[in-house]
Amino acid sequence: MSYVKNTLIRSFFISLLALIVNSNLTAQTKDTAAAANPLTITGMVDVNFNKNFNNPVSHINGYRNFDLYENQFNLNEARVTVQKNAAPVGFRVDLAYGQTMDIVNSDASIGTQKSLKNIEQAYLTAVIPVGNGLTVNAGKMVTHMGGEVIESISNINYSRSILFAYAIPYFHMGVCASYPFSPQFSATLYIYNGWNNMVENNTDKTLGAEITWAPSSAFTFIQNYIGGAEENNSTNKRHVFDSIFNIQATDALFVTVNADYGQESNTAAGLAVWKGIALTGKYTITDVSAVAARGEYYYDQNGFTTGTAQALKEITLTYEYKFGGSLVTRLEYRRDFSDMNTFEDDMGTFTKNNQNTLLIGSVYSF
């Protein structure tokens, strides 16, 4: 009897020890997985002041987007990003406030869902174990089009190009699937509700595509496309082709070329066409300072995107300095000019064919 009792006691403690060890191993496995796929929180605050030497009565810079208001201090954007990389599932949410969100998410684009105005992005991510891994995102996403992005800190210049402001959309609601065929070549397909809207406004879906070819660390080519019906209750198709060439010419010199061609059928003017090209370069002087320049030509053949049939040009010169690694300040001179008199003067009339602005913008990131 005593032998049986002792055997049972030994068995109990051996089982308990095995359970404890197994629990510890399981916990360690979960901790390792969590450490490899942490929840990250980042953010930024972006402010600027700019002066338009035309002294427009409206205090609005012509043909700009996020540096729209002149002769005043502006809160461009304050943003917090919460992200968990997919392993195999994850998500990303960008909450943003400021004048940028007022422009990107207008009342027309979000419909009656006013709470969506401050959501720059919110999407789920899953990596499907097929071949090299198929990544699927679903939700609200910034557009795949263009050589620049909404956040000024991620661009070479502080102000955005005319191409970014007029040739392409800002965001979409939909789903995409991306697949890396090799370290040098990848492709992504997109299905969206439409162009800059949260709620579908017709019976068609908008399709997009992106291919990326990077044969070396010094050169990358990206070809983007988007097409579909974008007007309310319409089947008229809009198509935009967007090409980007990124060249790391030297350790200090980076050059990028962005070209766009867009068209929409059956408008009041027939086939509406817009096209343009921007050349941008950045030269790093030291670890904390750099200079950049951008030259651009944009032809709005029918006035479909800018409201006037015209050829717009701009030249931008930027000086950048980093304070303490977290604060980036840019001093920027820009001249916009057109072959038409479309810029506002100090009398509130549009009698000028050019405008000159001087801007200082600072972005703190964490």
Residue, then its C-alpha position, 0 to 999 in steps of 0.5 A: m500500500s505504501y509502495v503504491k502511494n509513493t508511486l502515485i506521489r512520484s507520478f504526480f510530481i513528475s507530471l507536475l514538473a513536466l507540465i511546468v516545463n511545458s508551460n515555460l517552454t510554451a510561454q518562452t515560445k510566445d514571448t519569442a514570437a511577440a519579441a519578433n513581432p512587436l507592437t510599435i508606436t511612432g509619430m510626428v508633428d509637422v508645422n510650417f510658415n510660408k510667405n507668398f510674395n504675390n500677397p494674395v487676398s485669400h492667403i492661398n497659394g495657387y496649385r498647392n496642397f499641404d502648404l496651401y495657406e500663406n502668411q501664417f503659421n500652420l499645423n500641417e499634420a500631427r500623426v500617431t502610427v500603431q503597427k504590428n507587422a504580419a507574422p502571419v497577421g498584423f495591422r496598421v493604423d495611422l491617426a492624423y490631424g491638421q490641415t493635411m487631413d482636411i485636404v486629403n479627407s474632405d467631407a465629399s470623400i468620407g460621406t456621412q462617416k465623419s469619424l473617418k476624417n482623422i484616419e489616414q490609414a487603417y488596414l489588416t495585413a496577412v502573409i499567406p505562405v505561398g511560394n515566397g509569401l503573398t502579402v494581402n492588405a485590406g482596409k483604407m490605404v494611401t495610394h500606391m501612385g506617385g513618387e512622393v507621399i503625404e508625409s513631408i518628412s518622407n519626401i526630398n522637398y517639403s512641398r509636394s509636386i504638382l503631379f502629386a497634387y493633381a495627377i494622382p489620388y491620395f487614398h483608397m478603400g480596398v484590398c491589395a495582394s503583393y508578391p516578391f518573385s525575386p529580390q529584384f522583382s515584385a508585383t502588386l495588384y489592387i482592387y479599390n472602391g474608387w479614387n479618394n473616396m471611402v464609399e463607392n459612388n458607382t457600379d464599377k471597381t477601380l483596379g491598380a497595379e504596381i511592378t518594381w524592378a531593382p536590378s541593383s542597389a543604385f537603381t530602381f524602376i517602378q511602374n504604377y497604373i490605376g483605372g476605373a470609373e470615378e464620377n458619380n453614377s458614371t461608367n466613364k473610365r479614368h486611367v493614369f500611368d505613373s513611372i518612377f526612376n530612382i538613381q543613387a548616383t553616388d553615396a551623396l547624390f540621389v536623383t529621382v524622375n517621376a512621369d505621369y500620363g492620365q486621361e478620362s473619357n466622355t467629359a464635357a471637353g471630350l477626352a481629357v488628358w493631363k501629363g507631366i514630369a518632375l526631376t528631383g535631386k538631393y545632395t547630402i552635405t553632411d550627416v545633418s545637412a543636405v540640399a535638394a532641387r526639383g524642376e517640373y512641367y505639368y500640362d493640363q490639356n483640357g483643364f480637367t485637373t486644375g480648372t484651367a487649360q494650361a502648362l504649369k511649371e515649378i522650380t523648388l530649392t530646399y535646404e535641410y538641417k537635422f537637429g538632434g536626429s529627431l527634428v528636421t527643418r527645411l528652408e524652401y524657395r519655390r517659383d510656380f509659373s504658367d502660360m496663363n494668368t491664373f495666380e492671385d495678386d494683392m487685389g484679389t484678381f487672377t492677373k499674374n502668371n507666376q508666384n514666388t514663395l518662401l517656406i520654413g517647415s519643421v518635423y519632429s519624429f518619434 
